[in-house]
Amino acid sequence: MNFKSFVQIPVIFLLFANMVSCQNNANPATQNNPETVQQSPVSSEYKAENEGWLVNLEEAFQLSQKTGKPIMANFTGSDWCGWCKRLTASVFVQDEFKKWAAENVILLEVDFPRRKQLPANIQEQNAGLQQAFQVRGYPTVWVFNLTKDPQLNQFQVQALGSTGYKASAQEFIADVNLMMKK
């Protein structure tokens, strides 16, 4: 399938997942307020495996809109996938990558761990992203731009390209730079 075209991802599943996970802790007066859901304790307690990575798509979207940078999503099995761990060690924790990423992309971790439990809203979000991008193996890294249609309450995704494991930060950066220039 050619992902150069736009793909629509319903925002409804993201909002529903956020509301379900916060339902027991939410103040009924603020439960339907997206600003409140975004700032929920569940979202702020759960952090990505690597420093500088976000775990919430809505947060990544807002930052992408503010900066004009595309989102780079790392689909990973952080606690069980050997190639994911190697990619992190050879690329994501390297200073060269961190510097490049800070200047060029918004980092989003889309994790599918086996030994730890993710918050329900993040599980739902990640499953929806995995389905939308048809990710079948890990690690898979997608670079994309998002726009949001408020009338349809959907994201529109402009996929720039995908990659997987690369042995070095230089090789990874070169591959991503090439897809972002197309």
N, CA and C atoms as a LAMMPS dump frame, in Angstrom:
ITEM: TIMESTEP
0
ITEM: NUMBER OF ATOMS
546
ITEM: BOX BOUNDS ff ff ff
-5.0000000000000000e+02 5.0000000000000000e+02
-5.0000000000000000e+02 5.0000000000000000e+02
-5.0000000000000000e+02 5.0000000000000000e+02
ITEM: ATOMS id mol type element x y z
1 1 1 N 0.842 -1.177 0
2 1 2 C 0 0 0
3 1 3 C 0.888 1.241 0
4 2 1 N 0.537 2.23 -0.755
5 2 2 C 1.306 3.469 -0.839
6 2 3 C 0.845 4.44 0.23
7 3 1 N 1.712 4.722 1.193
8 3 2 C 1.352 5.602 2.294
9 3 3 C 1.68 7.05 1.991
10 4 1 N 2.012 7.392 0.752
11 4 2 C 2.228 8.789 0.394
12 4 3 C 0.899 9.533 0.385
13 5 1 N -0.194 8.802 0.232
14 5 2 C -1.506 9.43 0.274
15 5 3 C -1.922 9.62 1.732
16 6 1 N -2.99 10.348 1.937
17 6 2 C -3.447 10.644 3.287
18 6 3 C -4.242 9.473 3.845
19 7 1 N -4.026 9.188 5.097
20 7 2 C -4.75 8.159 5.836
21 7 3 C -5.459 8.867 6.973
22 8 1 N -6.691 8.499 7.229
23 8 2 C -7.435 9.14 8.313
24 8 3 C -7.437 8.234 9.533
25 9 1 N -7.14 8.808 10.67
26 9 2 C -7.185 8.089 11.941
27 9 3 C -8.23 8.768 12.807
28 10 1 N -9.27 8.046 13.184
29 10 2 C -10.285 8.675 14.027
30 10 3 C -9.706 9.107 15.367
31 11 1 N -10.011 10.327 15.741
32 11 2 C -9.587 10.854 17.031
33 11 3 C -10.47 10.269 18.12
34 12 1 N -11.62 9.777 17.736
35 12 2 C -12.578 9.266 18.706
36 12 3 C -11.943 8.185 19.57
37 13 1 N -11.188 7.245 18.973
38 13 2 C -10.602 6.183 19.778
39 13 3 C -9.589 6.742 20.768
40 14 1 N -8.904 7.814 20.407
41 14 2 C -7.947 8.434 21.33
42 14 3 C -8.667 9.081 22.496
43 15 1 N -9.727 9.829 22.187
44 15 2 C -10.475 10.493 23.243
45 15 3 C -11.165 9.483 24.146
46 16 1 N -11.741 8.433 23.543
47 16 2 C -12.397 7.397 24.322
48 16 3 C -11.408 6.707 25.247
49 17 1 N -10.247 6.372 24.728
50 17 2 C -9.232 5.704 25.549
51 17 3 C -8.802 6.596 26.703
52 18 1 N -8.616 7.88 26.443
53 18 2 C -8.233 8.804 27.51
54 18 3 C -9.325 8.897 28.563
55 19 1 N -10.58 8.968 28.14
56 19 2 C -11.675 9.099 29.092
57 19 3 C -11.842 7.821 29.905
58 20 1 N -11.692 6.644 29.284
59 20 2 C -11.847 5.386 30.011
60 20 3 C -10.777 5.267 31.08
61 21 1 N -9.528 5.575 30.733
62 21 2 C -8.45 5.409 31.703
63 21 3 C -8.543 6.414 32.834
64 22 1 N -9.143 7.547 32.6
65 22 2 C -9.241 8.587 33.626
66 22 3 C -10.591 8.569 34.317
67 23 1 N -11.493 7.693 33.913
68 23 2 C -12.865 7.72 34.379
69 23 3 C -12.965 7.642 35.894
70 24 1 N -12.202 6.779 36.527
71 24 2 C -12.316 6.62 37.966
72 24 3 C -11.744 7.798 38.734
73 25 1 N -10.799 8.519 38.149
74 25 2 C -10.142 9.624 38.836
75 25 3 C -10.681 10.991 38.441
76 26 1 N -11.498 11.052 37.413
77 26 2 C -11.894 12.341 36.853
78 26 3 C -12.979 13.004 37.678
79 27 1 N -12.912 14.317 37.707
80 27 2 C -13.964 15.139 38.268
81 27 3 C -15.069 15.192 37.22
82 28 1 N -16.312 14.843 37.535
83 28 2 C -17.371 14.826 36.533
84 28 3 C -17.522 16.158 35.802
85 29 1 N -17.213 17.257 36.445
86 29 2 C -17.348 18.56 35.799
87 29 3 C -16.302 18.777 34.719
88 30 1 N -15.181 18.066 34.787
89 30 2 C -14.105 18.272 33.812
90 30 3 C -13.856 17.052 32.945
91 31 1 N -14.614 15.992 33.107
92 31 2 C -14.359 14.737 32.42
93 31 3 C -14.378 14.861 30.899
94 32 1 N -15.233 15.686 30.331
95 32 2 C -15.331 15.802 28.882
96 32 3 C -14.455 16.895 28.307
97 33 1 N -13.669 17.549 29.104
98 33 2 C -12.788 18.612 28.646
99 33 3 C -11.473 18.012 28.158
100 34 1 N -11.161 18.083 26.838
101 34 2 C -9.937 17.491 26.313
102 34 3 C -8.683 18.034 26.978
103 35 1 N -8.686 19.308 27.389
104 35 2 C -7.516 19.868 28.06
105 35 3 C -7.256 19.126 29.366
106 36 1 N -8.32 18.829 30.081
107 36 2 C -8.182 18.127 31.348
108 36 3 C -7.707 16.702 31.117
109 37 1 N -8.259 16.024 30.119
110 37 2 C -7.867 14.657 29.821
111 37 3 C -6.391 14.604 29.461
112 38 1 N -5.923 15.568 28.68
113 38 2 C -4.524 15.601 28.277
114 38 3 C -3.604 15.769 29.468
115 39 1 N -4.021 16.477 30.467
116 39 2 C -3.183 16.756 31.617
117 39 3 C -3.418 15.747 32.741
118 40 1 N -4.054 14.626 32.451
119 40 2 C -4.387 13.657 33.485
120 40 3 C -3.137 13.072 34.125
121 41 1 N -3.247 12.644 35.39
122 41 2 C -2.109 12.05 36.072
123 41 3 C -1.581 10.811 35.366
124 42 1 N -2.454 10.026 34.72
125 42 2 C -2.006 8.825 34.018
126 42 3 C -1.004 9.189 32.939
127 43 1 N -1.288 10.206 32.151
128 43 2 C -0.397 10.604 31.067
129 43 3 C 0.922 11.136 31.589
130 44 1 N 0.891 11.895 32.683
131 44 2 C 2.119 12.5 33.165
132 44 3 C 3.006 11.499 33.909
133 45 1 N 2.424 10.431 34.461
134 45 2 C 3.222 9.441 35.181
135 45 3 C 3.951 8.511 34.237
136 46 1 N 3.34 8.136 33.143
137 46 2 C 3.952 7.201 32.209
138 46 3 C 4.908 7.954 31.292
139 47 1 N 6.118 7.489 31.22
140 47 2 C 7.146 8.128 30.397
141 47 3 C 7.693 7.118 29.393
142 48 1 N 8.228 7.623 28.298
143 48 2 C 8.874 6.787 27.295
144 48 3 C 10.16 6.194 27.866
145 49 1 N 10.621 5.133 27.25
146 49 2 C 11.868 4.492 27.665
147 49 3 C 13.055 5.442 27.523
148 50 1 N 13.059 6.255 26.47
149 50 2 C 14.19 7.145 26.189
150 50 3 C 13.821 8.597 26.451
151 51 1 N 14.746 9.326 27.009
152 51 2 C 14.568 10.736 27.294
153 51 3 C 14.291 11.509 26
154 52 1 N 13.345 12.443 26.079
155 52 2 C 13.024 13.276 24.933
156 52 3 C 11.921 12.732 24.044
157 53 1 N 11.451 11.519 24.3
158 53 2 C 10.39 10.909 23.509
159 53 3 C 9.053 11.118 24.206
160 54 1 N 8.018 11.382 23.428
161 54 2 C 6.658 11.506 23.942
162 54 3 C 5.946 10.165 23.79
163 55 1 N 4.859 9.982 24.527
164 55 2 C 4.065 8.762 24.407
165 55 3 C 2.625 9.058 23.99
166 56 1 N 2.235 10.321 23.982
167 56 2 C 0.864 10.718 23.693
168 56 3 C 0.8 11.379 22.313
169 57 1 N 0.009 10.802 21.405
170 57 2 C -0.093 11.326 20.041
171 57 3 C -0.611 12.753 20.014
172 58 1 N -1.594 13.06 20.833
173 58 2 C -2.142 14.425 20.842
174 58 3 C -1.069 15.43 21.254
175 59 1 N -0.254 15.076 22.219
176 59 2 C 0.842 15.94 22.657
177 59 3 C 1.875 16.113 21.532
178 60 1 N 2.186 15.022 20.855
179 60 2 C 3.129 15.086 19.725
180 60 3 C 2.549 15.946 18.602
181 61 1 N 1.245 15.806 18.341
182 61 2 C 0.577 16.607 17.308
183 61 3 C 0.666 18.094 17.637
184 62 1 N 0.347 18.444 18.874
185 62 2 C 0.39 19.856 19.27
186 62 3 C 1.795 20.431 19.1
187 63 1 N 2.797 19.697 19.508
188 63 2 C 4.176 20.157 19.386
189 63 3 C 4.606 20.222 17.92
190 64 1 N 4.148 19.274 17.121
191 64 2 C 4.435 19.278 15.686
192 64 3 C 3.823 20.512 15.022
193 65 1 N 2.602 20.832 15.388
194 65 2 C 1.942 22.01 14.828
195 65 3 C 2.664 23.29 15.227
196 66 1 N 3.098 23.345 16.465
197 66 2 C 3.78 24.527 16.988
198 66 3 C 5.141 24.737 16.325
199 67 1 N 5.87 23.652 16.066
200 67 2 C 7.239 23.752 15.548
201 67 3 C 7.355 23.572 14.034
202 68 1 N 6.332 22.968 13.415
203 68 2 C 6.403 22.675 11.988
204 68 3 C 7.229 21.435 11.665
205 69 1 N 7.591 20.66 12.673
206 69 2 C 8.398 19.447 12.47
207 69 3 C 7.488 18.232 12.315
208 70 1 N 7.898 17.27 11.483
209 70 2 C 7.121 16.028 11.397
210 70 3 C 7.313 15.181 12.654
211 71 1 N 6.428 14.215 12.821
212 71 2 C 6.508 13.277 13.934
213 71 3 C 7.271 12.039 13.464
214 72 1 N 8.174 11.561 14.299
215 72 2 C 8.875 10.307 14.036
216 72 3 C 8.434 9.328 15.109
217 73 1 N 7.668 8.305 14.71
218 73 2 C 7.121 7.332 15.655
219 73 3 C 7.922 6.042 15.605
220 74 1 N 8.423 5.637 16.76
221 74 2 C 9.163 4.388 16.893
222 74 3 C 8.228 3.326 17.447
223 75 1 N 7.834 2.368 16.598
224 75 2 C 7.009 1.238 17.01
225 75 3 C 7.971 0.191 17.566
226 76 1 N 7.849 -0.09 18.855
227 76 2 C 8.849 -0.898 19.538
228 76 3 C 8.227 -1.861 20.544
229 77 1 N 8.959 -2.884 20.841
230 77 2 C 8.681 -3.763 21.971
231 77 3 C 9.841 -3.554 22.923
232 78 1 N 9.789 -2.473 23.671
233 78 2 C 10.954 -1.974 24.408
234 78 3 C 11.57 -2.968 25.386
235 79 1 N 10.77 -3.856 25.956
236 79 2 C 11.325 -4.739 26.985
237 79 3 C 11.538 -6.177 26.515
238 80 1 N 11.295 -6.471 25.229
239 80 2 C 11.466 -7.839 24.772
240 80 3 C 12.107 -7.951 23.385
241 81 1 N 12.026 -6.926 22.575
242 81 2 C 12.49 -6.992 21.186
243 81 3 C 13.998 -6.692 21.122
244 82 1 N 14.77 -7.698 20.774
245 82 2 C 16.225 -7.532 20.7
246 82 3 C 16.666 -6.478 19.7
247 83 1 N 16.054 -6.446 18.515
248 83 2 C 16.434 -5.459 17.496
249 83 3 C 16.032 -4.051 17.923
250 84 1 N 14.942 -3.939 18.68
251 84 2 C 14.532 -2.631 19.213
252 84 3 C 15.564 -2.118 20.207
253 85 1 N 16.021 -3.004 21.069
254 85 2 C 17.045 -2.626 22.046
255 85 3 C 18.342 -2.234 21.344
256 86 1 N 18.69 -2.961 20.285
257 86 2 C 19.905 -2.633 19.528
258 86 3 C 19.766 -1.279 18.841
259 87 1 N 18.587 -0.995 18.28
260 87 2 C 18.359 0.301 17.635
261 87 3 C 18.489 1.429 18.651
262 88 1 N 17.934 1.227 19.822
263 88 2 C 18.056 2.234 20.878
264 88 3 C 19.522 2.463 21.231
265 89 1 N 20.264 1.382 21.423
266 89 2 C 21.671 1.499 21.819
267 89 3 C 22.549 2.083 20.722
268 90 1 N 22.278 1.71 19.479
269 90 2 C 23.153 2.162 18.388
270 90 3 C 22.735 3.504 17.807
271 91 1 N 21.49 3.927 18.048
272 91 2 C 21.007 5.171 17.44
273 91 3 C 20.406 6.128 18.464
274 92 1 N 19.314 5.749 19.106
275 92 2 C 18.494 6.696 19.856
276 92 3 C 19.17 7.316 21.078
277 93 1 N 20.123 6.651 21.678
278 93 2 C 20.804 7.236 22.841
279 93 3 C 22.093 7.964 22.456
280 94 1 N 22.427 7.958 21.185
281 94 2 C 23.657 8.612 20.719
282 94 3 C 23.46 10.122 20.639
283 95 1 N 24.469 10.87 21.054
284 95 2 C 24.396 12.334 21.039
285 95 3 C 24.125 12.881 19.651
286 96 1 N 24.708 12.275 18.629
287 96 2 C 24.491 12.732 17.255
288 96 3 C 23.017 12.65 16.874
289 97 1 N 22.359 11.543 17.24
290 97 2 C 20.936 11.393 16.954
291 97 3 C 20.115 12.39 17.768
292 98 1 N 20.417 12.519 19.052
293 98 2 C 19.653 13.428 19.905
294 98 3 C 19.705 14.859 19.367
295 99 1 N 20.879 15.281 18.947
296 99 2 C 21.027 16.636 18.397
297 99 3 C 20.22 16.773 17.104
298 100 1 N 20.343 15.799 16.209
299 100 2 C 19.609 15.819 14.946
300 100 3 C 18.095 15.835 15.208
301 101 1 N 17.623 14.962 16.103
302 101 2 C 16.19 14.855 16.386
303 101 3 C 15.635 16.149 16.952
304 102 1 N 16.377 16.779 17.858
305 102 2 C 15.913 18.032 18.457
306 102 3 C 15.699 19.112 17.408
307 103 1 N 16.461 19.068 16.341
308 103 2 C 16.365 20.073 15.28
309 103 3 C 15.367 19.709 14.183
310 104 1 N 14.997 18.413 14.058
311 104 2 C 14.276 17.977 12.864
312 104 3 C 12.933 17.283 13.055
313 105 1 N 12.694 16.635 14.18
314 105 2 C 11.476 15.832 14.34
315 105 3 C 10.934 15.916 15.757
316 106 1 N 9.687 15.499 15.908
317 106 2 C 9.056 15.295 17.206
318 106 3 C 9.058 13.78 17.421
319 107 1 N 9.612 13.338 18.525
320 107 2 C 9.778 11.908 18.785
321 107 3 C 8.58 11.336 19.538
322 108 1 N 8.029 10.233 19.013
323 108 2 C 6.888 9.557 19.62
324 108 3 C 7.205 8.075 19.762
325 109 1 N 7.131 7.573 20.983
326 109 2 C 7.334 6.145 21.226
327 109 3 C 5.985 5.447 21.215
328 110 1 N 5.863 4.427 20.382
329 110 2 C 4.648 3.618 20.284
330 110 3 C 5.055 2.216 20.736
331 111 1 N 4.87 1.94 22.021
332 111 2 C 5.446 0.757 22.651
333 111 3 C 4.431 -0.365 22.82
334 112 1 N 4.93 -1.596 22.697
335 112 2 C 4.144 -2.808 22.888
336 112 3 C 4.927 -3.746 23.812
337 113 1 N 5.082 -3.35 25.082
338 113 2 C 5.884 -4.157 26.013
339 113 3 C 5.147 -5.422 26.445
340 114 1 N 5.903 -6.369 26.948
341 114 2 C 5.312 -7.616 27.467
342 114 3 C 5.422 -7.714 28.982
343 115 1 N 6.402 -7.06 29.577
344 115 2 C 6.651 -7.203 31.012
345 115 3 C 6.114 -6.053 31.844
346 116 1 N 5.634 -5.013 31.218
347 116 2 C 5.062 -3.899 31.983
348 116 3 C 3.714 -3.537 31.377
349 117 1 N 2.88 -2.95 32.202
350 117 2 C 1.529 -2.576 31.784
351 117 3 C 1.49 -1.091 31.446
352 118 1 N 1.061 -0.773 30.249
353 118 2 C 0.875 0.62 29.857
354 118 3 C -0.505 1.088 30.304
355 119 1 N -0.675 2.393 30.525
356 119 2 C -2.022 2.907 30.812
357 119 3 C -2.969 2.556 29.658
358 120 1 N -4.225 2.336 29.976
359 120 2 C -5.216 1.911 28.978
360 120 3 C -5.299 2.887 27.809
361 121 1 N -5.209 4.2 28.074
362 121 2 C -5.319 5.169 26.983
363 121 3 C -4.14 5.046 26.019
364 122 1 N -2.958 4.754 26.532
365 122 2 C -1.781 4.602 25.671
366 122 3 C -1.865 3.285 24.903
367 123 1 N -2.348 2.216 25.537
368 123 2 C -2.544 0.938 24.847
369 123 3 C -3.488 1.098 23.657
370 124 1 N -4.61 1.773 23.885
371 124 2 C -5.598 1.994 22.821
372 124 3 C -5.001 2.823 21.693
373 125 1 N -4.329 3.898 22.054
374 125 2 C -3.7 4.764 21.065
375 125 3 C -2.692 3.978 20.233
376 126 1 N -1.827 3.22 20.901
377 126 2 C -0.779 2.481 20.204
378 126 3 C -1.35 1.414 19.277
379 127 1 N -2.399 0.735 19.727
380 127 2 C -3.046 -0.271 18.882
381 127 3 C -3.645 0.379 17.634
382 128 1 N -4.255 1.539 17.795
383 128 2 C -4.818 2.252 16.645
384 128 3 C -3.744 2.703 15.667
385 129 1 N -2.627 3.19 16.189
386 129 2 C -1.524 3.604 15.315
387 129 3 C -0.908 2.407 14.6
388 130 1 N -0.759 1.296 15.315
389 130 2 C -0.212 0.086 14.7
390 130 3 C -1.096 -0.368 13.541
391 131 1 N -2.397 -0.314 13.743
392 131 2 C -3.337 -0.71 12.689
393 131 3 C -3.298 0.288 11.527
394 132 1 N -3.294 1.573 11.825
395 132 2 C -3.298 2.594 10.774
396 132 3 C -2.06 2.505 9.892
397 133 1 N -0.905 2.244 10.495
398 133 2 C 0.338 2.173 9.739
399 133 3 C 0.686 0.75 9.308
400 134 1 N -0.168 -0.211 9.636
401 134 2 C 0.01 -1.609 9.276
402 134 3 C 1.383 -2.139 9.694
403 135 1 N 1.756 -1.836 10.923
404 135 2 C 3.034 -2.294 11.459
405 135 3 C 2.905 -3.758 11.848
406 136 1 N 3.793 -4.575 11.287
407 136 2 C 3.761 -6.01 11.55
408 136 3 C 5.022 -6.517 12.248
409 137 1 N 6.046 -5.686 12.34
410 137 2 C 7.28 -6.103 12.99
411 137 3 C 7.956 -4.932 13.669
412 138 1 N 8.843 -5.264 14.586
413 138 2 C 9.536 -4.245 15.359
414 138 3 C 11.042 -4.408 15.188
415 139 1 N 11.785 -3.352 15.229
416 139 2 C 11.318 -1.967 15.265
417 139 3 C 10.879 -1.507 13.881
418 140 1 N 9.869 -0.667 13.867
419 140 2 C 9.447 0.035 12.665
420 140 3 C 9.339 1.501 13.037
421 141 1 N 9.926 2.349 12.224
422 141 2 C 9.913 3.785 12.493
423 141 3 C 9.234 4.479 11.316
424 142 1 N 8.165 5.205 11.607
425 142 2 C 7.442 5.974 10.593
426 142 3 C 7.662 7.464 10.845
427 143 1 N 7.843 8.211 9.771
428 143 2 C 7.909 9.669 9.839
429 143 3 C 6.684 10.19 9.092
430 144 1 N 5.963 11.132 9.728
431 144 2 C 4.717 11.601 9.118
432 144 3 C 4.35 12.987 9.633
433 145 1 N 3.486 13.635 8.874
434 145 2 C 2.871 14.898 9.281
435 145 3 C 1.416 14.615 9.604
436 146 1 N 0.885 15.345 10.553
437 146 2 C -0.521 15.221 10.936
438 146 3 C -1.23 16.549 10.753
439 147 1 N -2.46 16.476 10.328
440 147 2 C -3.376 17.605 10.399
441 147 3 C -4.637 17.06 11.059
442 148 1 N -5.431 17.953 11.605
443 148 2 C -6.634 17.518 12.317
444 148 3 C -7.834 18.226 11.713
445 149 1 N -8.804 17.451 11.29
446 149 2 C -10.047 17.99 10.763
447 149 3 C -11.043 18.056 11.917
448 150 1 N -11.305 19.275 12.435
449 150 2 C -12.188 19.382 13.598
450 150 3 C -13.634 18.99 13.286
451 151 1 N -14.075 19.152 12.042
452 151 2 C -15.451 18.799 11.701
453 151 3 C -15.656 17.288 11.718
454 152 1 N -14.679 16.54 11.217
455 152 2 C -14.775 15.078 11.198
456 152 3 C -14.182 14.448 12.455
457 153 1 N -13.496 15.27 13.268
458 153 2 C -12.828 14.793 14.47
459 153 3 C -11.845 13.667 14.142
460 154 1 N -11.044 13.89 13.09
461 154 2 C -10.087 12.888 12.63
462 154 3 C -8.744 13.539 12.324
463 155 1 N -7.691 12.75 12.541
464 155 2 C -6.378 13.146 12.055
465 155 3 C -6.26 12.712 10.608
466 156 1 N -5.558 13.508 9.832
467 156 2 C -5.157 13.092 8.498
468 156 3 C -3.648 12.967 8.537
469 157 1 N -3.165 11.817 8.097
470 157 2 C -1.747 11.502 8.174
471 157 3 C -1.143 11.576 6.78
472 158 1 N -0.067 12.344 6.663
473 158 2 C 0.726 12.342 5.442
474 158 3 C 2.012 11.602 5.787
475 159 1 N 2.07 10.334 5.4
476 159 2 C 3.232 9.513 5.711
477 159 3 C 4.381 9.898 4.786
478 160 1 N 5.536 10.151 5.378
479 160 2 C 6.725 10.515 4.605
480 160 3 C 7.583 9.295 4.301
481 161 1 N 7.496 8.276 5.131
482 161 2 C 8.242 7.05 4.895
483 161 3 C 8.504 6.299 6.176
484 162 1 N 9.076 5.103 6.013
485 162 2 C 9.377 4.27 7.168
486 162 3 C 10.748 3.637 7.012
487 163 1 N 11.271 3.206 8.142
488 163 2 C 12.553 2.521 8.176
489 163 3 C 12.532 1.554 9.347
490 164 1 N 13.588 0.812 9.489
491 164 2 C 13.711 -0.133 10.601
492 164 3 C 15.08 0.002 11.23
493 165 1 N 15.634 -1.116 11.641
494 165 2 C 16.925 -1.109 12.316
495 165 3 C 18.026 -0.597 11.388
496 166 1 N 18.845 0.263 11.919
497 166 2 C 20.073 0.732 11.264
498 166 3 C 21.187 0.595 12.295
499 167 1 N 22.382 0.278 11.837
500 167 2 C 23.495 -0.029 12.735
501 167 3 C 24.134 1.194 13.377
502 168 1 N 23.886 2.378 12.822
503 168 2 C 24.53 3.569 13.381
504 168 3 C 23.607 4.771 13.282
505 169 1 N 23.897 5.76 14.113
506 169 2 C 23.131 6.999 14.076
507 169 3 C 23.272 7.666 12.715
508 170 1 N 24.477 7.66 12.155
509 170 2 C 24.71 8.295 10.851
510 170 3 C 23.845 7.654 9.76
511 171 1 N 23.811 6.315 9.736
512 171 2 C 23.016 5.6 8.74
513 171 3 C 21.522 5.874 8.933
514 172 1 N 21.07 5.867 10.177
515 172 2 C 19.66 6.11 10.472
516 172 3 C 19.261 7.524 10.052
517 173 1 N 20.055 8.504 10.45
518 173 2 C 19.769 9.891 10.123
519 173 3 C 19.736 10.109 8.613
520 174 1 N 20.685 9.528 7.903
521 174 2 C 20.723 9.661 6.438
522 174 3 C 19.448 9.094 5.808
523 175 1 N 19.002 7.933 6.309
524 175 2 C 17.8 7.304 5.79
525 175 3 C 16.564 8.17 6.033
526 176 1 N 16.427 8.71 7.239
527 176 2 C 15.271 9.544 7.562
528 176 3 C 15.329 10.872 6.803
529 177 1 N 16.511 11.454 6.698
530 177 2 C 16.638 12.704 5.928
531 177 3 C 16.203 12.494 4.49
532 178 1 N 16.566 11.376 3.912
533 178 2 C 16.186 11.079 2.522
534 178 3 C 14.666 11.006 2.377
535 179 1 N 13.997 10.339 3.3
536 179 2 C 12.531 10.215 3.181
537 179 3 C 11.835 11.554 3.423
538 180 1 N 12.41 12.403 4.243
539 180 2 C 11.776 13.706 4.52
540 180 3 C 11.948 14.673 3.355
541 181 1 N 12.903 14.434 2.474
542 181 2 C 13.136 15.319 1.329
543 181 3 C 12.285 14.951 0.119
544 182 1 N 11.709 13.767 0.11
545 182 2 C 10.923 13.316 -1.057
546 182 3 C 9.703 14.163 -1.254
